[in-house]
Amino acid sequence: MNVSKLIKKLDIALWYYPVLIAVYMLTLVSFSVFRPGIAASGMAVLTWIWLVFSGTLPGFKNFKTPDIIMSLWLIYNLFSAVWAGAFGMPASVYMGELFTAVLPMVFYYIAAFSDEKRTRKFYMLFAAAVLVLGLFSIILYLSGPGFYIDYLFEHGFISKADLQTMRVRMVSVTGSTVLGYLGVALMGVSVRLATDTGKRAWFAAFAAGCLIAFMSNQRAAMSAAILVIVYFNIMLFFVYKKLHKKFFFMELGIIAAGVLLLFIAANGVFMKVFYRLISLPLAIGERSDQWVGAANNMVSIWTGNGLGANGHRAIGYAEHVIADGGLAKLYCETGIIGLSIFVFLMLLCLKRGFMNIKRFAPEVCIVLMTLVISIGSNTLSFALSVPVFYYALGRLSTAALKEGGTA
């Protein structure tokens, strides 16, 4: 067996999520030995190597329009090191963002040039990894062992090392922001797997994803989970037309009864979720001041401040850091030029998805919900959230411009 065939057989991309989530879980044993950042960087680099040497990536002449724009977006981010450095940003800030936000863009190409069989494997392994993480997180959340509480306090996940503070939200070992996003992404992936395999058991995974999103107690994730439920109900009853509309009203009745039961039986839990959801507009209003301040102090509105210049890693180097607001951060770092490329890429892929909505509804959902969550969270900067977003985007790029036609 030659080297290229061996590399292709390994299919590194499929194992990104199982390996990385395993490393995150093992940080409870030793954070000095098991380093998620190094593992994520290593897996991303190996995936790029696999893509290049496995023969999966075709020649440039075979690139579709979205593939070309995606490549332009990738190159633009890489070259932003030039002006980030010129504007005085340390190389360490750029490199940190490069490994978590840019290298995972490889998953766009993996998806764009993969067949249905490989795509199904990727989604299955992603779903399995997130389900294991979710179960692991729930056990830790409910049992609240002392070593776990100390772990969260030591790594800055909670402000006080006690059980009550730990249970404000389900943090897991990834942080509640990432965990909530993974729950929402699992909901979309589960529908894709249920559609492709015909196995209704995947709807249990859909429910598990919703549970994970709500237990994370992240407003963006909870709101997105509700939108996903509404979205797929519209798909099921009014687009796919799989069930009679009377079942839609029956479902509404069941949901209403469930909400009422929760209000009566667990009023504390109900009010906690309710107040978190209704406080979402207020939270956006509070954060918008941060976004406006950063935008008004950009070094260049055309090129932006450079990759990573307004993220968490820039604390101590930049005056205006956007802690919560991925889209505002993207604009401040890439400027009008970069944002235009990104928006054009989204529109190209989403157009293909909507024109083939019966086939690509789950991927459209994942992309849209990622953008929604990114309004208030830096979702596009995390090594656990970026790959599945770009993978869904890559699948949309394969959709035909006309339903039933060629891509």
ZAMISE-853774 format. One record per atom (N, C-alpha, C): x, y, z; residue in one letter. Coordinates in pm, whole numbers, padded with zeros to 5 digits, always signed. Last residue first. Layout:
XYZA
...
END
This chain:
-02453+02044-00932A
-02398+02147-00847A
-02308+02240-00923A
-02739+01983-01143T
-02603+01956-01099T
-02551+02072-01018T
-03084+01935-01044G
-02980+01959-01142G
-02844+01924-01087G
-03263+01910-00844G
-03260+01800-00938G
-03152+01816-01045G
-03302+02252-00825E
-03333+02123-00763E
-03342+02015-00868E
-03024+02430-00926K
-03165+02401-00953K
-03194+02263-00898K
-02781+02421-00816L
-02842+02552-00831L
-02989+02543-00867L
-02733+02156-00576A
-02752+02202-00714A
-02816+02340-00715A
-02496+02153-00312A
-02636+02154-00357A
-02644+02211-00498A
-02245+02184-00220T
-02265+02074-00315T
-02407+02072-00371T
-02258+02376-00029S
-02194+02413-00156S
-02213+02305-00263S
-02358+02241+00188L
-02449+02328+00112L
-02390+02366-00023L
-02125+02120+00279R
-02232+02036+00222R
-02329+02119+00141R
-01991+02347+00374G
-01935+02271+00263G
-02038+02181+00197G
-02155+02408+00591L
-02142+02505+00481L
-02088+02435+00356L
-02106+02190+00753A
-02241+02211+00702A
-02239+02307+00583A
-01834+02245+00803Y
-01872+02120+00738Y
-02012+02134+00677Y
-01841+02483+00937Y
-01785+02483+00802Y
-01817+02354+00728Y
-01966+02383+01174F
-02023+02494+01098F
-01973+02492+00954F
-01786+02195+01264V
-01918+02147+01220V
-01991+02256+01142V
-01552+02365+01324P
-01553+02259+01222P
-01691+02216+01173P
-01628+02559+01534V
-01598+02599+01396V
-01609+02484+01295V
-01653+02436+01785S
-01772+02483+01715S
-01747+02514+01567S
-01410+02368+01890L
-01515+02266+01892L
-01639+02308+01814L
-01250+02593+01876A
-01208+02475+01799A
-01313+02365+01796A
-01404+02908+01836F
-01378+02791+01920F
-01350+02667+01835F
-01488+03125+01695S
-01349+03127+01741S
-01311+03005+01823S
-01752+03151+01641L
-01664+03129+01526L
-01516+03132+01565L
-01873+03219+01881T
-01882+03080+01834T
-01783+03050+01723T
-01885+03423+02084N
-01773+03410+01989N
-01763+03268+01935N
-02224+03541+02099S
-02116+03454+02147S
-02007+03443+02041S
-02425+03689+01981G
-02390+03717+02120G
-02279+03632+02177G
-02418+03609+01716I
-02451+03748+01746I
-02405+03783+01887I
-02383+03340+01704S
-02263+03424+01694S
-02292+03572+01714S
-02637+03238+01695I
-02565+03229+01822I
-02443+03321+01822I
-02683+03293+01420V
-02768+03351+01524V
-02695+03352+01658V
-02488+03135+01297L
-02485+03281+01279L
-02568+03352+01385L
-02579+02886+01377T
-02444+02928+01414T
-02433+03079+01403T
-02827+02880+01255M
-02821+02885+01401M
-02682+02924+01451M
-02748+02865+00982L
-02826+02979+01032L
-02817+02991+01183L
-02609+02616+00980V
-02543+02741+00940V
-02616+02861+00997V
-02809+02436+01066I
-02683+02448+01139I
-02613+02580+01107I
-03010+02475+00865C
-03037+02501+01007C
-02907+02523+01084C
-02881+02383+00640V
-02926+02522+00644V
-02949+02564+00789V
-02856+02114+00718E
-02736+02197+00702E
-02770+02346+00703E
-03130+02033+00723P
-03046+02028+00844P
-02922+02116+00834P
-03216+02082+00448A
-03274+02155+00560A
-03187+02149+00687A
-03144+01963+00207F
-03040+02026+00288F
-03094+02110+00405F
-03369+01855+00085R
-03252+01771+00106R
-03157+01831+00209R
-03552+02061+00078K
-03597+01929+00124K
-03480+01837+00155K
-03410+02275-00033I
-03438+02274+00110I
-03484+02137+00161I
-03269+02374-00248N
-03280+02229-00231N
-03315+02198-00085N
-03264+02641-00220M
-03317+02591-00347M
-03332+02439-00345M
-03139+02662+00024F
-03282+02692+00017F
-03344+02644-00113F
-02873+02595-00054G
-02946+02515+00043G
-03096+02537+00034G
-02806+02798-00230R
-02809+02660-00279R
-02889+02571-00186R
-02821+03009-00046K
-02906+03009-00165K
-02919+02868-00220K
-02616+02941+00128L
-02755+02934+00176L
-02853+02937+00060L
-02392+02987-00036C
-02421+02852+00014C
-02566+02839+00060C
-02415+03264-00094L
-02400+03165-00200L
-02442+03026-00153L
-02428+03380+00163L
-02540+03393+00071L
-02534+03289-00041L
-02175+03315+00269M
-02297+03268+00335M
-02414+03270+00237M
-02010+03455+00085L
-01999+03309+00099L
-02125+03251+00162L
-02088+03716+00141F
-02109+03662+00007F
-02104+03509+00009F
-01997+03738+00405V
-02141+03748+00377V
-02173+03689+00239V
-01718+03716+00359F
-01788+03621+00445F
-01938+03620+00415F
-01666+03940+00198I
-01635+03805+00148I
-01715+03701+00226I
-01746+04141+00377S
-01813+04126+00247S
-01790+03988+00188S
-01561+04113+00582L
-01702+04088+00610L
-01780+04066+00481L
-01325+04190+00443G
-01341+04055+00496G
-01486+04021+00521G
-01387+04463+00384I
-01348+04366+00279I
-01374+04224+00326I
-01441+04580+00630I
-01546+04577+00528I
-01515+04473+00421I
-01267+04375+00878G
-01306+04496+00809G
-01416+04476+00706G
-01170+04179+01043T
-01151+04161+00898T
-01197+04281+00816T
-01217+04260+01306E
-01089+04198+01273E
-01063+04189+01123E
-01473+04366+01308C
-01362+04448+01359C
-01227+04391+01318C
-01623+04145+01208Y
-01615+04271+01134Y
-01494+04354+01178Y
-01584+03956+01411L
-01542+03925+01275L
-01527+04053+01193L
-01707+04086+01625K
-01563+04058+01630K
-01509+04032+01490K
-01968+04075+01539A
-01906+04206+01558A
-01754+04192+01561A
-01998+03798+01544L
-02011+03869+01416L
-01950+04009+01424L
-01957+03727+01817G
-01872+03674+01712G
-01879+03751+01581G
-01968+03830+02107G
-02022+03888+01984G
-01937+03850+01866G
-01808+03888+02386D
-01929+03817+02344D
-01989+03887+02223D
-01574+04033+02400A
-01581+03904+02470A
-01698+03820+02423A
-01379+04225+02225I
-01518+04179+02217I
-01525+04039+02278I
-01180+04488+02343V
-01191+04344+02321V
-01339+04305+02322V
-00995+04762+02306H
-01134+04718+02289H
-01138+04571+02249H
-00721+04773+02338E
-00806+04851+02428E
-00950+04803+02424E
-00501+04494+02335A
-00598+04580+02266A
-00686+04650+02367A
-00343+04366+02524Y
-00279+04424+02406Y
-00370+04522+02334Y
-00508+04281+02720G
-00377+04330+02761G
-00300+04394+02647G
-00656+04046+02514I
-00666+04117+02641I
-00527+04154+02690I
-00642+03890+02292A
-00587+04025+02279A
-00600+04107+02408A
-00777+03658+02334R
-00631+03651+02341R
-00566+03790+02335R
-01043+03724+02287H
-00997+03704+02424H
-00845+03708+02436H
-01022+03959+02003G
-01070+03844+02079G
-01012+03835+02218G
-00928+04144+01828N
-01036+04187+01917N
-01095+04073+01999N
-00731+04016+01681A
-00698+04145+01745A
-00806+04196+01838A
-00776+03787+01533G
-00752+03773+01677G
-00736+03903+01752G
-00663+03923+01233L
-00716+03804+01299L
-00677+03799+01447L
-00707+04279+01205G
-00630+04156+01190G
-00685+04044+01275G
-00865+04501+01201N
-00747+04504+01289N
-00658+04381+01276N
-00973+04590+00865G
-00991+04544+01002G
-00860+04547+01078G
-00970+04691+00611T
-00902+04561+00633T
-00926+04505+00772T
-01146+04915+00643W
-01144+04833+00521W
-01082+04696+00546W
-01107+05053+00872I
-01241+04997+00853I
-01244+04905+00731I
-00830+05020+01073S
-00872+05039+00934S
-01009+04975+00916S
-00845+05022+01348V
-00730+05085+01284V
-00761+05115+01138V
-01146+05097+01519M
-01072+05011+01427M
-00957+05088+01364M
-01317+05221+01695N
-01173+05234+01718N
-01090+05138+01633N
-01576+05161+01644N
-01536+05301+01629N
-01386+05323+01648N
-01582+04891+01709A
-01596+04930+01569A
-01549+05074+01546A
-01564+04903+01990A
-01459+04837+01913A
-01462+04881+01766A
-01802+05039+02050G
-01672+05093+02093G
-01558+05034+02013G
-01990+04861+01950V
-01977+04994+01888V
-01843+05056+01923V
-01951+04644+02125W
-01933+04627+01981W
-01909+04762+01912W
-02019+04757+02371Q
-01885+04700+02352Q
-01854+04687+02204Q
-02282+04816+02323D
-02190+04926+02355D
-02046+04882+02333D
-02393+04565+02294S
-02380+04649+02175S
-02287+04768+02200S
-02426+04453+02540R
-02306+04417+02465R
-02285+04505+02343R
-02674+04557+02617E
-02555+04583+02698E
-02427+04558+02619E
-02840+04454+02416G
-02825+04598+02433G
-02701+04635+02511G
-02820+04183+02469I
-02771+04233+02341I
-02748+04384+02349I
-02944+04179+02719A
-02804+04138+02708A
-02742+04189+02578A
-03203+04256+02650L
-03124+04341+02740L
-02976+04309+02727L
-03285+04036+02495P
-03271+04169+02433P
-03187+04264+02518P
-03272+03829+02704L
-03186+03827+02585L
-03174+03964+02518L
-03446+03802+02909S
-03337+03898+02930S
-03244+03908+02809S
-03613+03601+02846I
-03665+03736+02826I
-03558+03842+02848I
-03445+03380+02913L
-03486+03403+02775L
-03533+03547+02753L
-03415+03398+03189R
-03296+03399+03103R
-03334+03434+02960R
-03677+03377+03276Y
-03607+03504+03297Y
-03480+03513+03212Y
-03726+03106+03199F
-03808+03216+03148F
-03734+03349+03160F
-03545+02958+03352V
-03535+02956+03205V
-03608+03077+03146V
-03646+03024+03606K
-03504+03045+03574K
-03484+03053+03422K
-03908+02938+03595M
-03882+03081+03605M
-03737+03114+03571M
-03866+02656+03580F
-03939+02728+03475F
-03904+02877+03477F
-03737+02603+03821V
-03668+02576+03695V
-03732+02655+03582V
-03944+02677+03999G
-03813+02740+04007G
-03735+02725+03877G
-04155+02505+03939N
-04168+02648+03910N
-04034+02720+03911N
-04227+02231+03868A
-04089+02280+03892A
-04084+02429+03858A
-04505+02197+03847A
-04425+02098+03920A
-04284+02147+03954A
-04597+02426+03704I
-04660+02384+03830I
-04566+02297+03912I
-04431+02449+03483F
-04458+02568+03564F
-04513+02529+03702F
-04453+02194+03377L
-04323+02239+03429L
-04341+02358+03521L
-04719+02207+03293L
-04679+02109+03395L
-04546+02148+03459L
-04699+02405+03097L
-04784+02428+03214L
-04746+02334+03328L
-04536+02271+02914V
-04489+02397+02974V
-04567+02426+03101V
-04704+02056+02848G
-04574+02032+02909G
-04520+02155+02979G
-04916+02191+02726A
-04941+02114+02849A
-04811+02088+02924A
-04779+02293+02505A
-04843+02385+02600A
-04868+02315+02733A
-04708+02052+02380I
-04604+02145+02427I
-04660+02240+02531I
-04963+01952+02320I
-04874+01875+02408I
-04765+01966+02466I
-05052+02149+02143G
-05124+02123+02268G
-05038+02050+02369G
-04871+02119+01937L
-04879+02247+02007L
-04948+02230+02141L
-04943+01861+01856E
-04811+01884+01914E
-04809+02015+01991E
-05193+01913+01749M
-05182+01823+01863M
-05049+01844+01935M
-05118+02069+01535F
-05195+02132+01644F
-05196+02044+01768F
-04988+01872+01390F
-04917+01995+01427F
-04987+02062+01544F
-05180+01691+01332F
-05079+01651+01429F
-04996+01771+01475F
-05318+01820+01135K
-05385+01806+01265K
-05286+01764+01373K
-05168+01802+00906K
-05155+01924+00986K
-05224+01914+01122K
-05010+01483+00867H
-05127+01569+00851H
-05115+01687+00947H
-04663+01459+00771L
-04775+01431+00860L
-04889+01527+00832L
-04491+01539+00572K
-04486+01398+00613K
-04607+01360+00698K
-04426+01772+00433K
-04565+01726+00438K
-04571+01577+00471K
-04195+01917+00396Y
-04190+01774+00366Y
-04331+01716+00354Y
-04338+02166+00455V
-04248+02150+00340V
-04239+02003+00300V
-04512+02145+00672F
-04549+02234+00562F
-04459+02225+00439F
-04419+01963+00866F
-04563+01972+00838F
-04596+02050+00710F
-04135+01975+00862L
-04206+01847+00870L
-04350+01857+00822L
-04070+02249+00857M
-04023+02158+00752M
-04109+02033+00746M
-04189+02333+01093I
-04234+02392+00966I
-04193+02301+00850I
-04036+02182+01265N
-04180+02159+01260N
-04238+02216+01132N
-03785+02293+01227F
-03808+02157+01177F
-03955+02119+01181F
-03833+02554+01340Y
-03785+02536+01202Y
-03819+02396+01149Y
-03895+02501+01607V
-03993+02566+01520V
-03960+02540+01373V
-03650+02389+01687I
-03774+02312+01700I
-03882+02368+01608I
-03480+02606+01638V
-03460+02480+01566V
-03587+02395+01570V
-03575+02792+01823L
-03587+02821+01680L
-03571+02695+01596L
-03495+02662+02058I
-03638+02685+02033I
-03662+02712+01884I
-03220+02675+02022A
-03285+02544+02032A
-03435+02557+02005A
-03177+02952+02031A
-03152+02880+01906A
-03220+02744+01907A
-03232+02998+02302S
-03315+03063+02199S
-03301+02990+02065S
-03023+02848+02413M
-03162+02814+02443M
-03256+02874+02339M
-02797+02984+02310A
-02819+02842+02278A
-02964+02802+02303A
-02830+03240+02423A
-02822+03223+02277A
-02853+03080+02237A
-02826+03187+02701R
-02945+03244+02636R
-02945+03221+02485R
-02725+02897+02852Q
-02680+03005+02766Q
-02799+03057+02687Q
-02764+02671+03001N
-02817+02798+03053N
-02761+02919+02978N
-02712+02414+02951S
-02597+02505+02946S
-02634+02643+03000S
-02961+02305+02944M
-02885+02289+03068M
-02758+02373+03069M
-03034+02364+02679F
-03102+02431+02791F
-03025+02419+02921F
-02856+02200+02534A
-02861+02345+02509A
-02925+02419+02626A
-02924+01947+02632I
-02789+02000+02653I
-02788+02151+02638I
-03187+01927+02530L
-03162+01924+02675L
-03026+01984+02708L
-03134+01924+02256C
-03215+02031+02313C
-03193+02042+02463C
-02994+01683+02240G
-02929+01808+02203G
-03001+01928+02260G
-03196+01506+02313A
-03078+01519+02398A
-03004+01648+02368A
-03365+01531+02094A
-03413+01574+02226A
-03297+01594+02322A
-03192+01418+01904F
-03243+01554+01885F
-03289+01611+02019F
-03173+01162+02002A
-03053+01245+02003A
-03090+01392+01984A
-03427+01084+01941A
-03390+01088+02083A
-03263+01173+02100A
-03412+01078+01672F
-03492+01187+01729F
-03470+01195+01880F
-03275+00847+01622W
-03199+00972+01614W
-03279+01091+01667W
-03463+00653+01615A
-03385+00667+01739A
-03306+00797+01740A
-03567+00620+01368R
-03629+00722+01453R
-03554+00743+01584R
-03388+00581+01079K
-03400+00533+01217K
-03451+00645+01307K
-03326+00654+00826G
-03463+00608+00849G
-03486+00558+00990G
-03086+00764+00751T
-03087+00623+00793T
-03228+00567+00811T
-03148+01027+00670D
-03064+00941+00586D
-03076+00793+00621D
-03309+01129+00876T
-03355+01132+00737T
-03280+01032+00651T
-03146+01099+01096A
-03277+01034+01097A
-03332+01026+00954A
-02933+01263+01019L
-02911+01119+01034L
-03043+01042+01035L
-03058+01517+01017R
-02993+01466+00897R
-02977+01314+00905R
-03136+01529+01285V
-03239+01526+01181V
-03181+01474+01050V
-02884+01541+01405S
-02973+01427+01434S
-03083+01415+01329S
-02785+01788+01323V
-02720+01666+01275V
-02811+01545+01294V
-02952+01960+01473G
-02953+01961+01327G
-02896+01834+01268G
-02882+01884+01736M
-03022+01879+01693M
-03031+01875+01540M
-02611+01941+01745L
-02654+01801+01751L
-02799+01787+01706L
-02617+02219+01753A
-02566+02153+01632A
-02609+02007+01628A
-02713+02247+02018V
-02793+02296+01905V
-02749+02229+01775V
-02495+02135+02159G
-02630+02080+02174G
-02719+02120+02058G
-02290+02306+02087L
-02283+02167+02042L
-02419+02099+02055L
-02374+02538+02225Y
-02370+02535+02079Y
-02369+02392+02026Y
-02343+02454+02490G
-02475+02491+02440G
-02481+02488+02289G
-02063+02416+02493L
-02153+02304+02518L
-02292+02333+02464L
-01967+02675+02452V
-01940+02571+02352V
-02036+02455+02368V
-02069+02792+02691T
-02096+02850+02559T
-02079+02746+02449T
-01971+02647+02909S
-02113+02638+02877S
-02146+02694+02738S
-01679+02446+02877G
-01739+02578+02893G
-01882+02573+02844G
-01586+02192+02873T
-01564+02273+02753T
-01602+02419+02773T
-01667+02032+03065V
-01522+02057+03064V
-01485+02146+02945V
-01968+02168+03204S
-01894+02052+03153S
-01744+02077+03164S
-02153+02353+03287V
-02031+02401+03223V
-01957+02289+03151V
-02471+02430+03332M
-02390+02311+03308M
-02270+02351+03224M
-02515+02685+03583R
-02526+02637+03446R
-02439+02513+03431R
-02527+02680+03856V
-02592+02791+03788V
-02613+02754+03641V
-02384+02485+03986R
-02511+02446+03924R
-02589+02564+03864R
-02166+02610+04100M
-02142+02517+03990M
-02271+02486+03915M
-02290+02745+04309T
-02234+02822+04197T
-02212+02733+04075T
-02356+02523+04472Q
-02459+02613+04423Q
-02411+02694+04303Q
-02106+02408+04538L
-02203+02334+04457L
-02308+02426+04396L
-01817+02626+04505D
-01920+02556+04581D
-02025+02498+04486D
-01598+02830+04453A
-01587+02684+04453A
-01689+02619+04545A
-01684+03092+04236K
-01679+03045+04374K
-01684+02894+04375K
-01691+03137+03968S
-01627+03239+04052S
-01612+03197+04196S
-01603+02901+03710I
-01694+02950+03813I
-01618+03045+03906I
-01394+02875+03532F
-01529+02854+03483F
-01634+02905+03581F
-01122+02891+03602G
-01198+03014+03582G
-01338+02997+03526G
-00984+02670+03675H
-00974+02712+03535H
-01065+02829+03501H
-01051+02640+03943E
-00910+02658+03906E
-00896+02713+03765E
-01325+02588+03927F
-01277+02711+03992F
-01134+02743+03948F
-01328+02338+03800L
-01396+02452+03740L
-01346+02584+03797L
-01184+02186+03991Y
-01136+02198+03853Y
-01197+02321+03786Y
-01351+02196+04213D
-01217+02256+04221D
-01159+02280+04082D
-01562+02049+04106I
-01584+02188+04144I
-01451+02262+04155I
-01432+01803+04078Y
-01483+01872+03960Y
-01506+02021+03989Y
-01376+01728+04338F
-01263+01748+04246F
-01306+01824+04122F
-01637+01701+04447G
-01548+01808+04491G
-01435+01835+04394G
-01910+01635+04219P
-01797+01592+04303P
-01701+01708+04332P
-02192+01658+04122G
-02114+01768+04178G
-01997+01725+04265G
-02405+01512+04014S
-02330+01457+04129S
-02246+01564+04199S
-02501+01676+03806L
-02592+01625+03909L
-02518+01576+04034L
-02269+01734+03657Y
-02357+01842+03703Y
-02445+01795+03820Y
-02166+01484+03591L
-02087+01577+03673L
-02174+01686+03733L
-02382+01392+03435I
-02339+01318+03554I
-02259+01408+03648I
-02380+01582+03230I
-02496+01571+03318I
-02461+01498+03447I
-02133+01527+03108S
-02158+01658+03169S
-02273+01653+03267S
-02171+01270+03008F
-02061+01295+03101F
-02087+01425+03179F
-02376+01326+02826L
-02400+01235+02939L
-02297+01257+03048L
-02233+01502+02651G
-02354+01545+02721G
-02385+01459+02842G
-02028+01337+02556L
-01994+01457+02632L
-02115+01505+02713L
-02188+01153+02419V
-02103+01107+02531V
-02066+01226+02620V
-02299+01327+02230L
-02386+01255+02323L
-02307+01204+02444L
-02070+01407+02091V
-02145+01507+02167V
-02240+01441+02267V
-01994+01159+01977A
-01902+01231+02065A
-01977+01333+02151A
-02219+01098+01818A
-02178+01008+01926A
-02089+01080+02027A
-02214+01315+01636A
-02328+01295+01726A
-02291+01206+01844A
-01967+01265+01507F
-01991+01392+01576F
-02102+01375+01679F
-02020+01017+01398L
-01914+01028+01498L
-01925+01160+01575L
-02227+01090+01221M
-02249+00989+01325M
-02145+01000+01437M
-02101+01276+01052Y
-02213+01318+01136Y
-02238+01219+01250Y
-01911+01107+00930F
-01869+01225+01006F
-01979+01268+01102F
-02077+00920+00805K
-01984+00876+00910K
-01940+00994+00996K
-02207+01083+00619R
-02285+01016+00722R
-02196+00969+00836R
-01987+01153+00461T
-02061+01256+00534T
-02141+01195+00648T
-01923+00910+00346R
-01827+00971+00438R
-01896+01079+00522R
-02159+00874+00192K
-02118+00775+00290K
-02023+00835+00393K
-02170+01089+00014E
-02272+01077+00118E
-02230+00980+00229E
-01832+01215-00036D
-01956+01152-00080D
-02050+01138+00040D
-01670+01537-00032S
-01696+01405+00024S
-01825+01347-00033S
-01612+01798-00087F
-01562+01697-00180F
-01573+01555-00122F
-01722+01951+00113A
-01753+01987-00026A
-01712+01879-00125A
-01609+01848+00347A
-01751+01826+00318A
-01783+01848+00171A
-01344+01931+00321I
-01373+01790+00347I
-01517+01759+00307I
-01380+02205+00296Y
-01332+02129+00180Y
-01357+01979+00197Y
-01467+02263+00557Y
-01548+02302+00441Y
-01509+02216+00321Y
-01259+02183+00714F
-01378+02098+00711F
-01477+02140+00603F
-01074+02381+00713V
-01047+02264+00628V
-01172+02178+00614V
-01121+02555+00910M
-01193+02579+00784M
-01171+02465+00686M
-00947+02509+01120P
-01067+02423+01108P
-01152+02450+00984P
-00762+02725+01076L
-00727+02588+01034L
-00848+02496+01027L
-00918+02940+01197V
-00885+02934+01054V
-00851+02792+01007V
-00968+02914+01472A
-01072+02969+01385A
-01045+02950+01236A
-00750+02796+01606T
-00887+02764+01648T
-00994+02808+01549T
-00514+02882+01483F
-00533+02739+01510F
-00676+02704+01546F
-00549+03160+01468L
-00526+03082+01347L
-00559+02935+01370L
-00554+03242+01730E
-00678+03247+01653E
-00667+03165+01525E
-00281+03203+01789G
-00385+03136+01867G
-00517+03130+01793G
-00158+03371+01604M
-00139+03226+01594M
-00246+03150+01671M
-00233+03628+01698Y
-00271+03582+01564Y
-00264+03430+01555Y
-00107+03622+01948V
-00251+03645+01938V
-00303+03593+01805V
+00162+03589+01884S
+00095+03484+01963S
-00057+03497+01956S
+00243+03823+01763A
+00222+03705+01677A
+00145+03596+01752A
+00080+04120+01886P
+00179+04013+01897P
+00143+03892+01810P
+00002+04407+01694M
-00052+04291+01765M
+00053+04180+01769M
+00072+04637+01550G
+00129+04615+01681G
+00075+04497+01760G
+00000+04665+01292F
-00074+04747+01388F
-00032+04720+01532F
+00154+04475+01170A
+00186+04616+01144A
+00117+04708+01243A
+00020+04244+01251G
+00155+04271+01300G
+00194+04417+01283G
-00213+04282+01106A
-00222+04264+01252A
-00087+04295+01315A
-00125+04289+00845W
-00166+04416+00906W
-00186+04403+01056W
-00037+04015+00828V
+00047+04127+00783V
+00006+04255+00852V
-00240+03851+00900A
-00124+03856+00988A
-00036+03977+00956A
-00414+03837+00696S
-00440+03944+00794S
-00328+03952+00898S
-00363+03615+00547F
-00283+03734+00518F
-00310+03849+00614F
-00557+03439+00649L
-00414+03409+00664L
-00330+03535+00647L
-00793+03565+00568N
-00764+03548+00710N
-00617+03521+00735N
-00761+03539+00289Y
-00772+03671+00350Y
-00739+03665+00499Y
-00768+03263+00255I
-00644+03336+00225I
-00645+03474+00291I
-01039+03214+00326L
-00929+03149+00398L
-00799+03229+00379L
-01173+03363+00130W
-01195+03392+00272W
-01082+03334+00357W
-01088+03226-00098L
-01055+03369-00083L
-01068+03411+00063L
-01207+02983-00051S
-01061+02990-00059S
-01013+03134-00041S
-01473+03060-00072M
-01423+03005+00054M
-01271+03013+00059M
-01480+03129-00340I
-01501+03235-00240I
-01452+03188-00103I
-01440+02874-00448I
-01346+02982-00480I
-01357+03093-00376I
-01662+02737-00356D
-01529+02689-00319D
-01424+02798-00341D
-01876+02874-00480P
-01859+02884-00334P
-01720+02838-00288P
-01819+02794-00756T
-01809+02933-00712T
-01796+02946-00560T
-01619+02490-00749K
-01744+02562-00772K
-01726+02706-00722K
-01324+02362-00898F
-01387+02433-00787F
-01516+02499-00833F
-01184+02256-01102N
-01306+02185-01063N
-01377+02250-00945N
-00957+02401-01121K
-01052+02415-01232K
-01185+02346-01201K
-00803+02317-00908F
-00875+02443-00895F
-00982+02459-01004F
-00848+01961-00854G
-00778+02076-00908G
-00865+02200-00903G
-00979+01830-00539P
-00959+01832-00685P
-00877+01953-00729P
-00896+01651-00256L
-00908+01787-00307L
-00882+01788-00458L
-00832+01380-00220T
-00972+01425-00207T
-00993+01561-00270T
-00580+01284-00207G
-00639+01297-00340G
-00783+01342-00337G
-00448+01283+00026S
-00540+01170+00003S
-00600+01173-00136S
-00296+01510+00063F
-00228+01390+00015F
-00320+01271-00010F
-00479+01712+00147V
-00386+01736+00037V
-00333+01607-00023V
-00620+01597+00361L
-00692+01653+00246L
-00601+01665+00124L
-00414+01529+00540W
-00497+01424+00481W
-00566+01474+00355W
-00328+01785+00606I
-00235+01692+00541I
-00313+01581+00471I
-00560+01877+00733W
-00511+01945+00613W
-00416+01854+00534W
-00558+01698+00947T
-00670+01696+00852T
-00633+01766+00722T
-00330+01774+01083L
-00335+01640+01024L
-00447+01629+00920L
-00419+02027+01168V
-00304+02016+01078V
-00304+01881+01007V
-00628+01948+01339A
-00656+02033+01222A
-00543+02025+01119A
-00492+01799+01532M
-00593+01733+01449M
-00625+01815+01324M
-00328+02002+01642G
-00270+01884+01579G
-00367+01814+01487G
-00520+02177+01747S
-00426+02223+01644S
-00368+02105+01568S
-00640+02008+01936A
-00720+02066+01828A
-00630+02111+01713A
-00420+01954+02105A
-00489+01845+02036A
-00569+01897+01918A
-00364+02207+02202I
-00262+02137+02123I
-00326+02024+02042I
-00606+02254+02339G
-00559+02345+02235G
-00459+02280+02142G
-00622+02043+02531P
-00718+02052+02420P
-00671+02142+02306P
-00386+01850+02668R
-00405+01990+02631R
-00497+02001+02510R
-00297+01649+02917F
-00397+01652+02810F
-00435+01797+02781F
-00105+01733+03105V
-00075+01625+03011V
-00169+01632+02890V
-00220+01935+03251S
-00084+01956+03201S
-00044+01852+03097S
-00457+01837+03338F
-00462+01940+03236F
-00324+01966+03175F
-00557+01524+03413S
-00439+01608+03416S
-00444+01710+03303S
-00829+01453+03450V
-00721+01371+03506V
-00595+01454+03521V
-00971+01640+03315L
-01005+01619+03456L
-00898+01537+03526L
-00891+01609+03060T
-00830+01720+03134T
-00865+01713+03283T
-01045+01417+02943L
-00926+01371+03015L
-00853+01484+03088L
-01230+01571+02807M
-01275+01494+02923M
-01156+01450+03008M
-01064+01669+02600Y
-01130+01761+02695Y
-01171+01688+02822Y
-01007+01427+02472V
-00898+01504+02535V
-00956+01602+02636V
-01260+01362+02374A
-01194+01272+02469A
-01082+01345+02543A
-01294+01572+02195I
-01382+01565+02312I
-01324+01471+02417I
-01095+01499+02009L
-01087+01626+02081L
-01175+01626+02206L
-01182+01246+01913V
-01050+01263+01975V
-01047+01388+02062V
-01444+01299+01810P
-01422+01198+01915P
-01289+01217+01988P
-01378+01514+01618Y
-01461+01536+01737Y
-01445+01428+01844Y
-01198+01384+01431Y
-01168+01511+01496Y
-01247+01527+01626Y
-01239+01165+01277W
-01211+01143+01419W
-01180+01270+01495W
-01269+01237+01013L
-01382+01172+01081L
-01364+01167+01232L
-01017+01328+00936A
-01124+01424+00961A
-01241+01364+01038A
-00859+01101+00876I
-00839+01174+01001I
-00957+01264+01036I
-00844+00858+00713D
-00961+00948+00720D
-00965+01026+00851D
-00687+00635+00652L
-00693+00682+00791L
-00812+00776+00813L
-00695+00611+00375K
-00765+00512+00456K
-00782+00558+00600K
-00528+00815+00292K
-00671+00823+00262K
-00751+00727+00349K
-00281+00717+00378I
-00333+00843+00434I
-00484+00852+00412I
-00261+00492+00213L
-00262+00476+00358L
-00322+00599+00425L
-00252+00611-00038K
-00364+00521-00005K
-00376+00500+00145K
-00011+00754-00016S
-00137+00826-00039S
-00258+00740-00005S
+00183+00546+00019V
+00157+00643+00125V
+00023+00712+00108V
+00069+00216-00098N
+00151+00337-00102N
+00104+00438+00003N
+00085-00120+00000M
+00000+00000+00000M
+00089+00125+00000M
END
